[in-house]
Amino acid sequence: MDILSSLSEEVTTDLTKHGADLSKQHDFDFYLYFGERGIAKKAASELEKAKFLLEIKPASDSNGWLCLAKRSVVPNPENLNLVGNILVAVAENLGGEFDGWESNIIR
C-alpha cells in the first residue's frame, strides 16, 4: 500500500474509532521534516500556495527542521488524497520526509 492510500485509510480509521463525524471539517496538522532551514522555508512557500498555514521550527529530536502544515478539510478520501498528494510531492521534491498528521475530533 502506498503512502497516499495508507494516509487516507489511516486518517478515516483513526477518526472514526474516536467518534469523529467525517462529514464535518476537521483541523489537521501535517508534519514534514527537512535537513536545512532554507529548504523547510521553501517547502512552506510552496504549501502556502495550496492554502496551508505554516510554521517552521527546529525539529525536536534531530538536527533538521520541521515544516508544520495546517489545513482544515472534510476528511473524506478525495480530500485526503488531494492533500496527501501535495504534501508528499513537496517533501519528495525537496528531499524531505512527510512524517504524519494530527487532528482534532469533531463529532
NORZI-V482992 format. One record per pair of residues at least 24 apart in sequence whose C-alpha atoms are under 10 Angstrom apart, sorted by the first residue. I is the first residue (numbers start at 1). J is the second residue. If there is no record, write none. Layout:
i:I j:J
i:I j:J
This chain:
i:3 j:81
i:3 j:84
i:3 j:85
i:3 j:88
i:3 j:98
i:4 j:77
i:4 j:80
i:4 j:81
i:4 j:82
i:4 j:83
i:4 j:84
i:4 j:85
i:4 j:87
i:4 j:88
i:5 j:77
i:5 j:80
i:5 j:81
i:5 j:84
i:6 j:81
i:6 j:84
i:7 j:77
i:7 j:80
i:7 j:81
i:7 j:83
i:7 j:84
i:7 j:100
i:7 j:101
i:8 j:75
i:8 j:76
i:8 j:77
i:8 j:78
i:8 j:79
i:8 j:80
i:8 j:81
i:8 j:82
i:8 j:83
i:8 j:84
i:9 j:76
i:9 j:77
i:9 j:80
i:9 j:81
i:10 j:101
i:11 j:75
i:11 j:76
i:11 j:77
i:11 j:80
i:11 j:100
i:11 j:101
i:11 j:102
i:11 j:103
i:12 j:75
i:12 j:76
i:12 j:77
i:12 j:80
i:14 j:103
i:14 j:105
i:15 j:75
i:15 j:102
i:15 j:103
i:15 j:104
i:15 j:105
i:15 j:106
i:15 j:107
i:16 j:105
i:16 j:107
i:18 j:105
i:18 j:106
i:18 j:107
i:19 j:105
i:19 j:106
i:19 j:107
i:20 j:75
i:20 j:104
i:20 j:105
i:20 j:106
i:20 j:107
i:21 j:74
i:21 j:75
i:21 j:105
i:21 j:106
i:21 j:107
i:22 j:73
i:22 j:74
i:22 j:75
i:22 j:76
i:22 j:105
i:22 j:106
i:22 j:107
i:23 j:73
i:23 j:74
i:23 j:75
i:23 j:76
i:23 j:106
i:23 j:107
i:24 j:72
i:24 j:73
i:24 j:74
i:24 j:75
i:24 j:76
i:24 j:105
i:24 j:106
i:24 j:107
i:25 j:71
i:25 j:72
i:25 j:73
i:25 j:74
i:25 j:75
i:25 j:76
i:25 j:104
i:25 j:105
i:25 j:106
i:26 j:71
i:26 j:72
i:26 j:73
i:26 j:74
i:26 j:75
i:26 j:103
i:26 j:104
i:26 j:105
i:26 j:106
i:26 j:107
i:27 j:70
i:27 j:71
i:27 j:72
i:27 j:73
i:27 j:74
i:27 j:75
i:27 j:102
i:27 j:103
i:27 j:104
i:27 j:105
i:27 j:106
i:28 j:52
i:28 j:69
i:28 j:70
i:28 j:71
i:28 j:72
i:28 j:73
i:28 j:74
i:28 j:75
i:28 j:101
i:28 j:102
i:28 j:103
i:28 j:104
i:28 j:105
i:29 j:53
i:29 j:54
i:29 j:68
i:29 j:69
i:29 j:70
i:29 j:71
i:29 j:72
i:29 j:100
i:29 j:101
i:29 j:102
i:29 j:103
i:29 j:104
i:30 j:54
i:30 j:66
i:30 j:67
i:30 j:68
i:30 j:69
i:30 j:70
i:30 j:71
i:30 j:83
i:30 j:84
i:30 j:87
i:30 j:98
i:30 j:99
i:30 j:100
i:30 j:101
i:30 j:102
i:30 j:103
i:31 j:66
i:31 j:67
i:31 j:68
i:31 j:69
i:31 j:70
i:31 j:87
i:31 j:91
i:31 j:97
i:31 j:98
i:31 j:99
i:31 j:100
i:31 j:101
i:31 j:102
i:32 j:56
i:32 j:59
i:32 j:65
i:32 j:66
i:32 j:67
i:32 j:68
i:32 j:69
i:32 j:87
i:32 j:88
i:32 j:90
i:32 j:91
i:32 j:96
i:32 j:97
i:32 j:98
i:32 j:99
i:32 j:100
i:32 j:101
i:33 j:57
i:33 j:58
i:33 j:59
i:33 j:62
i:33 j:64
i:33 j:65
i:33 j:66
i:33 j:67
i:33 j:68
i:33 j:91
i:33 j:95
i:33 j:96
i:33 j:97
i:33 j:98
i:33 j:99
i:34 j:58
i:34 j:59
i:34 j:63
i:34 j:64
i:34 j:65
i:34 j:66
i:34 j:67
i:34 j:91
i:34 j:94
i:34 j:95
i:34 j:96
i:34 j:97
i:34 j:98
i:35 j:59
i:35 j:62
i:35 j:63
i:35 j:64
i:35 j:65
i:35 j:66
i:35 j:94
i:35 j:95
i:35 j:96
i:35 j:97
i:36 j:63
i:36 j:64
i:36 j:65
i:36 j:66
i:36 j:96
i:37 j:64
i:37 j:65
i:37 j:66
i:37 j:67
i:38 j:65
i:39 j:65
i:39 j:67
i:39 j:91
i:39 j:94
i:39 j:95
i:39 j:96
i:40 j:64
i:40 j:65
i:40 j:66
i:40 j:67
i:40 j:68
i:40 j:91
i:40 j:94
i:40 j:95
i:40 j:96
i:41 j:65
i:41 j:66
i:41 j:67
i:42 j:67
i:42 j:90
i:42 j:94
i:43 j:67
i:43 j:69
i:43 j:87
i:43 j:90
i:43 j:91
i:43 j:93
i:43 j:94
i:43 j:96
i:44 j:68
i:44 j:69
i:44 j:90
i:46 j:86
i:46 j:87
i:46 j:90
i:47 j:86
i:47 j:87
i:47 j:90
i:50 j:83
i:50 j:86
i:50 j:87
i:52 j:83
i:64 j:96
i:65 j:96
i:66 j:96
i:66 j:97
i:66 j:99
i:67 j:91
i:67 j:96
i:67 j:97
i:67 j:98
i:68 j:101
i:69 j:101
i:70 j:101
i:70 j:102
i:70 j:103
i:71 j:103
i:72 j:103
i:75 j:103
